């Protein structure tokens, strides 16, 4: 006798598991972007702080690839200031993305809980399917 296919609730749980995995990976990606952005912004801010302590007459060089080019202090300060501001703007956008990703993850977890509460048999079949996967 052939094994019956998964019932509707079990299929729903499998789909929700996939959704949960996607939401989790998206959240991890956003967190990685937040860390990278924080490091870059902090580096630009520290460099800017050090440059502002130097006199205007000090020779300054800008790195372009592996080359160094002479650059006036105001130009370097302006570039670093714009980098810091862009980093802060990106941090705000990434925070919004992080909040949306966490909400999506909570929503999927809530859906899974509701389906499991509604059908214990589907939950058992789901656990069996997970063990076989």
Backbone as a chain_set.jsonl record, in Angstrom:
{"seq": "XXXXXXXXXXXXXXXXXXXXXXXXXXXXXXXXXXXXXXXXXXXXXXXXXXXXXXXXXXXXXXXXXXXXXXXXXXXXXXXXXXXXXXXXXXXXXXXXXXXXXXXXXXXXXXXXXXXXXXXXXXXXXXXXXXXXX", "coords": {"N": [[0.841, -1.176, 0.0], [0.573, 2.172, -0.85], [2.244, 4.963, 0.573], [0.425, 7.593, 2.019], [0.334, 10.951, 0.801], [1.66, 13.963, 2.333], [-0.563, 15.557, 4.611], [-2.7, 18.481, 4.488], [-2.081, 20.29, 6.621], [0.47, 19.416, 7.385], [1.876, 19.898, 5.034], [1.618, 22.657, 4.985], [3.136, 23.282, 7.25], [5.673, 22.469, 6.369], [6.086, 24.299, 4.295], [6.086, 26.622, 5.817], [8.355, 26.158, 7.311], [10.336, 26.443, 5.343], [9.932, 29.128, 4.775], [10.657, 30.191, 7.242], [13.381, 29.544, 7.334], [14.295, 31.123, 5.201], [13.671, 33.681, 6.167], [15.291, 33.741, 8.427], [17.862, 33.588, 7.292], [17.869, 35.956, 5.833], [17.712, 37.823, 7.916], [20.179, 37.323, 9.165], [21.89, 38.164, 7.114], [21.298, 40.911, 7.015], [22.147, 41.666, 9.561], [24.894, 41.201, 9.295], [25.514, 43.128, 7.351], [24.959, 45.393, 8.874], [26.988, 45.247, 10.825], [29.287, 45.479, 9.195], [28.86, 48.017, 8.084], [28.935, 49.584, 10.422], [31.611, 49.269, 11.204], [32.981, 50.43, 9.009], [31.974, 53.063, 9.109], [32.842, 53.874, 11.625], [35.619, 53.723, 11.265], [36.004, 55.712, 9.319], [35.157, 57.926, 10.828], [37.06, 57.986, 12.925], [39.415, 58.432, 11.448], [38.781, 60.927, 10.378], [38.646, 62.445, 12.756], [41.346, 62.349, 13.525], [42.549, 63.662, 11.353], [41.501, 66.246, 11.582], [42.856, 67.216, 13.741], [45.328, 67.826, 12.783], [47.53, 70.366, 11.403], [46.619, 72.816, 8.869], [48.629, 73.127, 7.006], [49.974, 70.755, 6.834], [51.261, 68.126, 4.843], [49.123, 66.033, 2.99], [47.844, 62.9, 1.926], [45.901, 61.021, -0.344], [44.602, 57.768, -0.589], [44.389, 55.847, -3.439], [43.494, 53.011, -4.674], [46.437, 51.308, -4.956], [48.009, 53.456, -4.944], [49.23, 56.682, -3.856], [48.025, 59.94, -3.627], [48.663, 63.394, -3.603], [46.676, 65.527, -1.663], [44.607, 68.236, -0.746], [43.865, 69.235, 2.652], [41.139, 70.159, 3.243], [39.679, 68.865, 1.227], [40.031, 66.131, 1.795], [38.868, 66.042, 4.358], [36.254, 66.765, 3.749], [35.489, 64.592, 2.119], [35.7, 62.446, 3.947], [33.835, 63.275, 5.844], [31.485, 63.121, 4.359], [31.47, 60.37, 3.955], [31.089, 59.459, 6.587], [28.551, 60.53, 7.131], [27.042, 59.227, 5.162], [27.336, 56.621, 6.076], [25.941, 56.772, 8.491], [23.376, 57.306, 7.544], [22.934, 54.946, 6.1], [22.992, 53.181, 8.232], [20.614, 53.799, 9.541], [18.727, 52.97, 7.626], [19.38, 50.258, 7.478], [18.695, 49.501, 10.046], [15.923, 49.727, 9.94], [15.414, 47.7, 8.062], [16.318, 45.539, 9.551], [14.462, 45.491, 11.647], [12.122, 44.93, 10.185], [12.794, 42.388, 9.224], [13.025, 40.927, 11.607], [10.369, 41.095, 12.466], [9.06, 39.685, 10.424], [10.157, 37.175, 10.871], [9.164, 36.605, 13.45], [6.434, 36.55, 12.815], [6.259, 34.283, 11.146], [7.043, 32.315, 12.954], [4.906, 32.497, 14.73], [2.805, 31.672, 13.066], [3.573, 29.002, 12.634], [3.337, 28.011, 15.24], [0.552, 28.293, 15.606], [-0.46, 26.5, 13.678], [0.586, 24.106, 14.632], [-0.664, 23.928, 17.134], [-3.284, 23.66, 16.289], [-3.33, 21.225, 14.974], [-2.194, 18.51, 16.197], [-1.473, 16.035, 15.113], [-0.462, 16.722, 12.63], [1.765, 18.096, 13.476], [3.29, 16.015, 14.55], [3.735, 14.515, 12.218], [5.156, 16.4, 10.821], [7.484, 16.641, 12.398], [8.451, 14.08, 11.968], [8.935, 14.228, 9.233], [10.943, 16.148, 9.251], [12.952, 14.752, 10.572], [13.502, 12.822, 8.703], [14.53, 14.338, 6.671]], "CA": [[0.0, 0.0, 0.0], [1.383, 3.381, -0.979], [2.157, 5.925, 1.68], [-0.315, 8.781, 1.616], [1.107, 12.184, 0.805], [1.449, 14.755, 3.535], [-1.849, 16.25, 4.62], [-2.645, 19.93, 4.265], [-1.373, 20.958, 7.716], [1.887, 19.055, 7.305], [2.409, 20.644, 3.895], [1.708, 24.046, 5.436], [4.285, 23.367, 8.154], [6.89, 22.389, 5.558], [6.221, 25.595, 3.627], [6.455, 27.598, 6.844], [9.759, 25.911, 7.656], [11.129, 27.091, 4.297], [9.798, 30.564, 5.005], [11.436, 30.486, 8.443], [14.789, 29.495, 6.942], [14.569, 32.304, 4.38], [13.636, 34.844, 7.049], [16.48, 33.678, 9.284], [19.048, 33.926, 6.505], [17.786, 37.385, 5.519], [18.064, 38.536, 9.141], [21.627, 37.182, 9.339], [22.535, 39.015, 6.12], [21.131, 42.303, 7.44], [23.027, 41.868, 10.715], [26.257, 41.289, 8.77], [25.634, 44.443, 6.729], [25.013, 46.376, 9.954], [28.332, 45.2, 11.416], [30.233, 46.018, 8.222], [28.616, 49.45, 7.996], [29.408, 50.199, 11.662], [33.076, 49.291, 11.158], [33.404, 51.425, 8.021], [31.627, 54.394, 9.604], [33.74, 54.168, 12.751], [36.949, 53.954, 10.7], [35.988, 57.04, 8.697], [35.056, 58.922, 11.898], [38.357, 58.06, 13.607], [40.347, 59.085, 10.532], [38.38, 62.333, 10.334], [39.077, 63.06, 14.015], [42.802, 62.506, 13.48], [42.887, 64.686, 10.355], [41.131, 67.577, 12.057], [43.852, 67.641, 14.722], [46.54, 68.233, 12.068], [47.475, 71.724, 10.843], [46.24, 72.922, 7.447], [49.823, 73.089, 6.157], [50.55, 69.403, 6.804], [51.002, 67.434, 3.576], [48.21, 64.904, 3.146], [47.74, 62.079, 0.739], [44.707, 60.187, -0.438], [44.909, 56.461, -1.169], [43.544, 55.42, -4.551], [44.042, 51.697, -5.004], [47.734, 51.135, -4.305], [48.751, 54.7, -5.142], [48.956, 57.804, -2.962], [47.993, 61.204, -4.343], [48.607, 64.564, -2.734], [45.327, 66.067, -1.609], [44.491, 69.241, 0.313], [43.135, 68.79, 3.84], [39.681, 70.332, 3.159], [39.106, 67.847, 0.338], [39.993, 64.876, 2.549], [37.891, 66.184, 5.441], [34.926, 66.734, 3.125], [35.224, 63.217, 1.702], [35.46, 61.617, 5.136], [32.565, 63.709, 6.445], [30.39, 62.546, 3.569], [31.465, 58.93, 4.239], [30.486, 59.269, 7.909], [27.117, 60.801, 7.014], [26.454, 58.13, 4.381], [27.291, 55.467, 6.971], [24.842, 56.974, 9.446], [22.128, 57.13, 6.791], [22.802, 53.513, 5.821], [22.68, 52.516, 9.504], [19.18, 53.982, 9.769], [17.997, 52.104, 6.697], [19.618, 48.873, 7.889], [17.916, 49.263, 11.262], [14.547, 49.477, 9.489], [15.403, 46.366, 7.458], [16.472, 44.584, 10.651], [13.171, 45.414, 12.343], [11.19, 44.214, 9.309], [13.193, 40.977, 9.176], [12.64, 40.318, 12.888], [8.911, 40.979, 12.486], [8.712, 38.578, 9.527], [10.541, 35.947, 11.561], [8.177, 36.383, 14.515], [5.163, 36.184, 12.183], [6.349, 32.89, 10.697], [7.039, 31.479, 14.16], [3.532, 32.5, 15.235], [2.02, 30.809, 12.172], [3.932, 27.609, 12.923], [2.725, 27.679, 16.532], [-0.894, 28.145, 15.415], [-0.735, 25.263, 12.941], [0.902, 22.988, 15.524], [-1.733, 23.851, 18.138], [-4.518, 23.238, 15.629], [-3.269, 19.853, 14.469], [-1.07, 17.764, 16.777], [-1.067, 14.963, 14.196], [0.381, 17.352, 11.617], [3.033, 18.402, 14.138], [4.043, 14.757, 14.622], [4.155, 14.202, 10.849], [6.165, 17.412, 10.492], [8.707, 16.222, 13.083], [8.917, 12.887, 11.266], [9.476, 14.696, 7.952], [12.209, 16.817, 9.549], [13.926, 13.717, 10.917], [13.846, 12.14, 7.458], [15.178, 15.27, 5.742]], "C": [[0.888, 1.242, 0.0], [1.166, 4.295, 0.221], [1.355, 7.127, 1.213], [0.599, 10.002, 1.675], [0.836, 12.981, 2.07], [0.11, 15.487, 3.467], [-1.62, 17.763, 4.523], [-1.843, 20.647, 5.353], [0.122, 20.653, 7.696], [2.554, 19.808, 6.164], [2.588, 22.11, 4.269], [2.915, 24.226, 6.347], [5.606, 23.304, 7.391], [7.145, 23.704, 4.822], [6.655, 26.668, 4.622], [7.905, 27.407, 7.291], [10.675, 26.577, 6.63], [11.107, 28.607, 4.463], [10.644, 31.005, 6.203], [12.929, 30.504, 8.127], [15.167, 30.721, 6.116], [14.613, 33.558, 5.245], [14.87, 34.89, 7.938], [17.735, 34.073, 8.512], [19.044, 35.401, 6.116], [18.181, 38.216, 6.737], [19.568, 38.472, 9.378], [22.385, 38.071, 8.355], [22.455, 40.486, 6.531], [22.04, 42.602, 8.63], [24.48, 41.993, 10.273], [26.486, 42.651, 8.118], [25.718, 45.536, 7.786], [26.406, 46.408, 10.579], [29.358, 45.827, 10.481], [30.094, 47.537, 8.112], [29.138, 50.165, 9.24], [30.929, 50.306, 11.674], [33.559, 50.373, 10.198], [33.126, 52.845, 8.491], [32.572, 54.798, 10.727], [35.15, 54.466, 12.247], [37.024, 55.346, 10.071], [35.945, 58.131, 9.762], [36.391, 59.08, 12.631], [39.4, 58.751, 12.737], [40.051, 60.574, 10.445], [38.829, 63.061, 11.598], [40.579, 63.303, 14.028], [43.213, 63.598, 12.494], [42.59, 66.089, 10.862], [42.122, 68.1, 13.086], [45.132, 68.14, 14.049], [46.403, 69.654, 11.529], [47.136, 71.696, 9.351], [47.444, 72.751, 6.53], [50.444, 71.695, 6.061], [50.237, 68.74, 5.463], [50.14, 66.192, 3.827], [48.053, 64.191, 1.817], [46.496, 61.21, 0.826], [45.101, 58.884, -1.122], [43.885, 56.16, -2.259], [44.134, 54.105, -5.049], [45.322, 51.476, -4.233], [48.577, 52.399, -4.403], [48.323, 55.753, -4.122], [49.033, 59.085, -3.78], [47.877, 62.341, -3.345], [47.201, 65.148, -2.813], [45.261, 67.104, -0.497], [43.598, 68.736, 1.456], [41.627, 68.988, 3.713], [38.998, 69.277, 2.279], [38.993, 66.499, 1.056], [38.942, 64.918, 3.653], [36.478, 66.108, 4.882], [34.547, 65.311, 2.71], [34.921, 62.307, 2.881], [34.152, 61.989, 5.821], [31.381, 63.122, 5.685], [30.311, 61.032, 3.777], [30.794, 58.636, 5.577], [28.976, 59.473, 7.828], [26.412, 59.693, 6.229], [26.345, 56.865, 5.234], [26.161, 55.576, 7.975], [23.489, 56.794, 8.76], [21.873, 55.645, 6.51], [22.448, 52.748, 7.095], [21.196, 52.64, 9.82], [18.347, 53.074, 8.882], [18.166, 50.632, 7.083], [18.857, 48.531, 9.165], [16.456, 48.979, 10.908], [14.427, 48.081, 8.881], [15.49, 45.287, 8.534], [15.149, 44.396, 11.387], [12.137, 44.657, 11.505], [11.509, 42.721, 9.266], [12.822, 40.263, 10.474], [11.131, 40.117, 12.966], [8.465, 39.813, 11.603], [9.034, 37.236, 10.184], [9.555, 35.608, 12.674], [6.838, 35.938, 13.936], [5.161, 34.72, 11.741], [6.325, 31.95, 11.9], [5.633, 31.39, 14.756], [2.649, 31.593, 14.386], [2.3, 29.335, 12.451], [3.275, 27.16, 14.222], [1.232, 27.445, 16.386], [-1.24, 26.84, 14.706], [-0.485, 24.056, 13.838], [-0.179, 22.822, 16.582], [-3.02, 23.306, 17.533], [-4.514, 21.786, 15.196], [-2.046, 19.133, 15.038], [-0.575, 16.64, 15.869], [-0.15, 15.519, 13.108], [1.744, 17.687, 12.211], [3.903, 17.155, 14.225], [4.562, 14.367, 13.24], [5.26, 15.154, 10.396], [7.503, 17.032, 11.127], [9.313, 14.996, 12.392], [9.553, 13.276, 9.93], [10.818, 15.393, 8.164], [13.303, 15.797, 9.854], [14.393, 12.978, 9.662], [14.608, 13.028, 6.496], [16.648, 15.397, 6.02]], "O": [[1.843, 1.333, 0.772], [0.077, 4.383, 0.79], [1.587, 7.631, 0.114], [1.515, 10.071, 2.494], [-0.118, 12.698, 2.795], [-0.297, 15.971, 2.411], [-0.485, 18.237, 4.482], [-1.021, 21.511, 5.05], [0.943, 21.531, 7.961], [3.672, 20.301, 6.311], [3.59, 22.73, 3.912], [3.638, 25.216, 6.23], [6.554, 24.011, 7.733], [8.283, 24.165, 4.737], [7.489, 27.518, 4.307], [8.597, 28.374, 7.611], [11.672, 27.2, 6.996], [12.128, 29.278, 4.312], [11.268, 32.066, 6.174], [13.656, 31.378, 8.598], [16.239, 31.294, 6.31], [15.492, 34.403, 5.075], [15.43, 35.961, 8.174], [18.575, 34.812, 9.026], [20.1, 36.031, 6.074], [18.905, 39.203, 6.606], [20.172, 39.476, 9.757], [23.402, 38.666, 8.711], [23.434, 41.221, 6.406], [22.639, 43.675, 8.698], [25.221, 42.809, 10.82], [27.537, 43.262, 8.313], [26.462, 46.502, 7.62], [26.943, 47.486, 10.835], [30.201, 46.613, 10.915], [31.092, 48.255, 8.055], [29.723, 51.243, 9.129], [31.477, 51.32, 12.107], [34.451, 51.15, 10.539], [33.952, 53.737, 8.293], [33.045, 55.933, 10.772], [35.806, 55.374, 12.757], [37.999, 56.07, 10.273], [36.617, 59.153, 9.625], [36.803, 60.203, 12.923], [40.182, 59.563, 13.231], [40.971, 61.392, 10.438], [39.34, 64.178, 11.517], [41.036, 64.348, 14.491], [44.128, 64.373, 12.773], [43.351, 67.019, 10.596], [42.219, 69.312, 13.284], [45.939, 68.812, 14.692], [45.296, 70.102, 11.232], [47.34, 70.692, 8.669], [47.302, 72.282, 5.401], [51.363, 71.491, 5.268], [49.099, 68.78, 4.995], [50.393, 65.413, 4.746], [48.121, 64.792, 0.745], [46.1, 60.738, 1.892], [45.839, 58.887, -2.107], [42.677, 56.211, -2.029], [45.143, 54.089, -5.754], [45.315, 51.456, -3.002], [49.735, 52.407, -3.987], [47.209, 55.72, -3.598], [49.984, 59.295, -4.533], [47.113, 62.277, -2.381], [46.614, 65.249, -3.891], [45.802, 66.88, 0.586], [42.7, 67.92, 1.248], [40.878, 68.068, 4.042], [37.876, 68.853, 2.561], [37.98, 65.811, 0.936], [38.213, 63.949, 3.86], [35.606, 65.465, 5.467], [33.415, 64.879, 2.926], [33.998, 61.494, 2.826], [33.44, 61.119, 6.321], [30.4, 62.682, 6.285], [29.219, 60.465, 3.778], [30.024, 57.683, 5.694], [28.209, 58.688, 8.385], [25.313, 59.272, 6.592], [25.369, 56.124, 5.123], [25.496, 54.585, 8.277], [22.57, 56.203, 9.327], [20.755, 55.153, 6.659], [21.691, 51.779, 7.048], [20.585, 51.691, 10.312], [17.371, 52.478, 9.337], [17.213, 49.855, 7.024], [18.423, 47.393, 9.342], [15.827, 48.101, 11.499], [13.463, 47.363, 9.146], [14.825, 44.255, 8.446], [14.766, 43.272, 11.711], [11.372, 43.849, 12.032], [10.602, 41.888, 9.27], [12.357, 39.123, 10.445], [10.662, 39.097, 13.469], [7.59, 39.039, 11.992], [8.27, 36.279, 10.064], [9.157, 34.453, 12.824], [6.179, 35.058, 14.491], [4.178, 34.006, 11.94], [5.665, 30.911, 11.869], [5.221, 30.332, 15.23], [1.84, 30.833, 14.918], [1.38, 28.519, 12.499], [2.723, 26.062, 14.298], [0.692, 26.507, 16.973], [-2.192, 26.155, 15.081], [-1.25, 23.092, 13.812], [-0.572, 21.698, 16.895], [-3.76, 22.575, 18.192], [-5.574, 21.175, 15.062], [-0.978, 19.148, 14.425], [0.617, 16.33, 15.86], [0.818, 14.871, 12.712], [2.763, 17.576, 11.53], [5.112, 17.222, 14.003], [5.707, 13.935, 13.108], [6.18, 14.761, 9.68], [8.541, 17.092, 10.468], [10.531, 14.891, 12.251], [10.582, 12.723, 9.541], [11.729, 15.245, 7.35], [14.449, 15.967, 9.438], [15.548, 12.56, 9.576], [15.271, 12.524, 5.589], [17.345, 16.141, 5.331]]}, "num_chains": 1, "name": "protein.A"}
